[in-house]
Amino acid sequence: MRIATWNVNSVRSRLERVLAWTERERPDVLCLQEIKTTDDLFPLEPFAELGYRAEIFGQKTYNGVALLSLKPVTKVARNLPDDEPGAPSRLIAGTVGRVRIVNVYVPNGQSPESDKFVYKMDWLKRLRAFLDDTAKPEDPLVLLGDFNIAPEERDVRYPDLWRGHIHFHPKEHAALARITSWGLHDLLRKHHEEGGLFSWWDYRQLAFQKNNGLRIDLILGTKKMLDRCTGVEIFRDERKGESPSDHVPVVATFK
């Protein structure tokens, strides 16, 4: 089983690129973030032609998440239970086979001094509560997506420049630690101890060309999924070429 996460930064704008990668790699489950479209405008047909069922939780212009699967998806949930009506579309969860998959687009937070950062911290706190209330660490569960947090120094090209800023702030690290302490493991680190493995590069200041990146797209799994995980790959080349997303796909493979 291969499970992928990709912040596509508008699925309709990058449809040909996303379809080409999906057809080539054929993940069993593809979790998208920042689809930036409403449910009725999501391009269902071209994915269906590739064999994918789609569960969509879209939003006009911003945010939006989707869960695409070659097998049926059951027990679908959208957003956190205590979200207000009309809250940004940031979470979709579903069960494929026996595996619970939770796909998230964590708020960016803008800056540590902003109200949006307070919102980010509150959202992460409520995500932990969602895990407490809806699952058990003994379950086969994967939590993945764009976390907008680089977990460690080896996940940042220039940690001293990023320290204390958005994506690499102590409060973000503490919030992420509370989530992983529920019973989750960073699956990439089972297979790769080295630094310099990034999944996001800013569009500005030639960040990709200079490899000034961060690893903020994570695949976390419970112990059962950690034991089953045989590899995690970051598809760096998807940041190349014409009009790429600023994120690239990350794929975990399970036996």
C-alpha positions as MATLAB code, in Angstrom:
seq = 'MRIATWNVNSVRSRLERVLAWTERERPDVLCLQEIKTTDDLFPLEPFAELGYRAEIFGQKTYNGVALLSLKPVTKVARNLPDDEPGAPSRLIAGTVGRVRIVNVYVPNGQSPESDKFVYKMDWLKRLRAFLDDTAKPEDPLVLLGDFNIAPEERDVRYPDLWRGHIHFHPKEHAALARITSWGLHDLLRKHHEEGGLFSWWDYRQLAFQKNNGLRIDLILGTKKMLDRCTGVEIFRDERKGESPSDHVPVVATFK';
ca = [
       0.000    0.000    0.000;
       1.342    3.427   -0.979;
      -0.067    6.560    0.625;
       0.872    9.986   -0.736;
       0.493   13.561    0.449;
       0.808   16.642   -1.760;
      -0.042   20.282   -1.246;
      -0.816   21.076   -4.881;
      -1.505   24.798   -4.412;
      -4.599   24.680   -6.682;
      -5.569   21.368   -8.222;
      -7.225   22.955  -11.240;
      -4.229   25.156  -12.039;
      -1.856   22.183  -11.885;
      -4.180   19.448  -13.057;
      -2.034   18.135  -15.909;
       0.985   17.943  -13.654;
      -0.880   16.217  -10.817;
      -2.516   13.740  -13.193;
       0.779   12.907  -14.881;
       2.471   12.188  -11.557;
      -0.517   10.211  -10.284;
      -0.685    8.079  -13.417;
       3.052    7.422  -13.262;
       3.299    6.613   -9.538;
      -0.160    5.115   -8.914;
      -0.382    5.608   -5.144;
      -3.188    3.631   -3.565;
      -4.246    6.763   -1.698;
      -3.468   10.358   -2.652;
      -4.132   13.070   -0.082;
      -4.204   16.604   -1.474;
      -4.118   19.926    0.334;
      -4.803   23.472   -0.844;
      -6.987   22.271   -3.674;
      -8.436   25.811   -3.773;
     -11.747   24.856   -5.345;
     -15.268   24.029   -4.296;
     -16.529   20.445   -4.367;
     -18.616   20.961   -7.508;
     -15.645   22.283   -9.481;
     -13.157   19.606   -8.441;
     -11.961   17.706  -11.559;
     -13.446   14.350  -10.643;
     -13.606   12.846  -14.136;
      -9.899   12.768  -15.033;
      -9.067   11.135  -11.705;
     -11.903    8.656  -12.183;
     -10.408    7.744  -15.557;
      -7.285    6.726  -13.634;
      -9.375    4.599  -11.308;
      -9.605    6.936   -8.326;
     -12.599    7.526   -6.118;
     -12.620   10.991   -4.571;
     -13.806   12.412   -1.279;
     -13.635   16.189   -1.463;
     -13.833   18.939    1.127;
     -13.274   22.064   -0.899;
     -13.435   25.778   -0.397;
     -13.578   28.677   -2.816;
     -10.200   30.329   -3.481;
      -8.388   29.036   -0.369;
      -7.627   25.848    1.550;
      -9.499   22.649    0.705;
      -8.473   19.002    1.079;
      -9.211   15.822   -0.855;
      -8.720   12.102   -0.382;
      -8.394   10.029   -3.568;
      -8.276    6.251   -3.415;
      -8.178    3.251   -5.723;
     -10.292    1.374   -3.174;
     -13.530    2.430   -1.457;
     -13.291    5.023    1.312;
     -15.571    4.624    4.317;
     -16.317    6.517    7.522;
     -15.496    9.884    5.979;
     -15.213   12.873    8.320;
     -14.760   16.500    7.363;
     -13.101   19.088    9.640;
     -12.728   18.935   13.392;
     -15.956   18.204   15.284;
     -15.875   21.502   17.155;
     -15.222   23.665   14.099;
     -17.775   26.394   13.572;
     -20.041   26.164   10.501;
     -18.196   27.618    7.531;
     -14.763   27.085    9.103;
     -11.872   26.706    6.633;
     -11.700   23.265    5.000;
      -8.595   21.788    6.625;
      -9.227   18.133    7.459;
     -10.697   15.116    5.746;
     -10.455   11.607    7.170;
     -11.470    8.245    5.792;
     -10.828    4.539    6.161;
      -9.287    2.552    3.302;
      -9.248   -1.155    4.010;
      -8.410   -1.236    7.699;
      -6.251    1.902    7.684;
      -7.608    5.189    9.030;
      -6.168    8.106    7.075;
      -6.368   11.675    8.379;
      -5.385   14.309    5.828;
      -4.704   17.789    7.218;
      -3.792   21.246    6.023;
      -2.555   22.894    9.208;
      -2.941   26.689    9.340;
       0.129   28.619    8.259;
       0.058   30.994   11.220;
       1.514   33.984    9.318;
       3.809   35.188   12.139;
       4.261   34.390   15.848;
       2.891   37.829   16.752;
      -0.355   37.450   14.811;
      -3.853   36.265   15.696;
      -3.410   33.664   12.939;
      -0.615   32.085   14.980;
      -2.945   31.846   17.981;
      -5.458   30.167   15.684;
      -2.784   27.727   14.497;
      -1.923   26.741   18.066;
      -5.596   26.290   18.928;
      -6.194   24.214   15.795;
      -3.305   21.892   16.645;
      -4.603   21.529   20.200;
      -8.003   20.544   18.832;
      -6.367   18.111   16.395;
      -4.860   16.280   19.367;
      -8.296   16.190   20.994;
      -9.725   14.799   17.757;
      -7.252   11.911   17.928;
      -8.080   11.314   21.586;
     -11.797   11.187   20.848;
     -11.904    9.241   17.584;
      -9.021    6.726   17.554;
      -6.603    4.691   19.636;
      -2.815    4.519   19.335;
      -3.186    0.778   18.779;
      -5.135    1.418   15.565;
      -3.609    1.348   12.075;
      -3.732    5.101   11.503;
      -1.819    7.573    9.349;
      -1.928   11.324    9.961;
      -0.402   13.219    7.074;
      -0.425   16.465    5.155;
       0.998   19.956    5.162;
       1.762   20.659    8.818;
       3.449   24.016    8.201;
       6.004   22.958   10.833;
       9.535   21.686   10.269;
      10.076   19.249   13.169;
      13.866   19.422   13.657;
      16.982   21.335   12.672;
      17.834   18.713   10.065;
      14.508   19.544    8.403;
      15.597   23.141    7.708;
      18.403   24.312    5.424;
      19.288   27.284    7.644;
      17.854   26.589   11.114;
      19.455   29.631   12.735;
      17.698   31.913   10.255;
      14.327   30.224   10.743;
      14.467   29.738   14.514;
      11.687   31.609   16.280;
       9.876   32.327   13.019;
       6.852   30.713   11.442;
       7.380   27.018   10.575;
      10.205   26.681   13.116;
       8.989   28.194   16.370;
       9.266   26.542   19.819;
       5.504   26.777   20.335;
       4.923   24.966   17.048;
       7.380   22.272   18.039;
       5.648   21.839   21.391;
       2.257   21.566   19.684;
       3.571   18.982   17.236;
       5.163   17.036   20.102;
       1.782   16.893   21.877;
       0.287   15.352   18.749;
       3.031   12.782   18.227;
       2.977   11.887   21.933;
      -0.512   10.497   21.339;
       1.264    7.585   19.671;
       2.556    8.711   16.296;
       5.929    8.326   14.605;
       7.566   10.336   11.830;
       7.732    7.580    9.225;
      10.408    9.209    7.073;
      12.849    9.030    9.972;
      12.560    5.251   10.141;
      14.388    5.156    6.813;
      16.303    8.453    6.555;
      18.358    9.934    9.375;
      20.089   12.481    7.187;
      19.194   16.136    6.932;
      18.592   18.140    3.790;
      15.394   16.314    2.838;
      12.903   19.059    2.086;
       9.349   19.135    0.738;
       8.732   22.889    0.394;
      10.660   25.771   -1.101;
       9.443   29.359   -1.263;
       8.750   30.770   -4.711;
      10.811   33.832   -3.816;
      14.548   34.520   -3.794;
      15.450   31.424   -5.851;
      14.816   29.264   -2.792;
      14.569   26.038   -4.767;
      17.639   26.738   -6.851;
      19.556   27.416   -3.624;
      17.903   24.448   -1.894;
      16.711   26.772    0.858;
      13.901   24.441    1.861;
      11.958   22.983    4.756;
      10.371   19.614    5.407;
       6.860   20.553    6.453;
       4.870   17.852    4.629;
       4.810   14.939    7.054;
       3.526   11.375    7.181;
       2.993   10.240   10.763;
       1.834    6.763   11.698;
       0.928    4.666   14.696;
       3.183    1.801   15.767;
       1.323   -0.638   13.533;
       1.966    1.566   10.516;
       5.572    2.217   11.565;
       6.175   -1.522   11.634;
       4.576   -1.928    8.199;
       6.384    1.016    6.590;
       9.057   -0.098    4.126;
      10.048    3.299    2.761;
       9.270    7.005    2.417;
      10.177    8.999   -0.671;
      10.149   12.730   -1.393;
       9.596   13.500   -5.081;
      11.842   16.532   -5.306;
      11.755   16.735   -9.098;
       8.108   17.815   -8.982;
       9.327   21.238   -7.866;
      11.086   21.638  -11.223;
       9.663   22.698  -14.542;
       6.885   25.077  -15.439;
       4.421   26.346  -12.839;
       5.082   23.824  -10.054;
       3.501   23.822   -6.643;
       5.869   25.094   -3.963;
       5.436   21.660   -2.314;
       6.292   18.221   -3.664;
       4.682   14.811   -3.111;
       5.776   12.597   -0.236;
       4.916    8.889   -0.399;
       5.044    6.185    2.258;
       4.997    2.513    1.286;
       3.577   -0.174    3.566;
       3.752   -3.960    3.382;
];
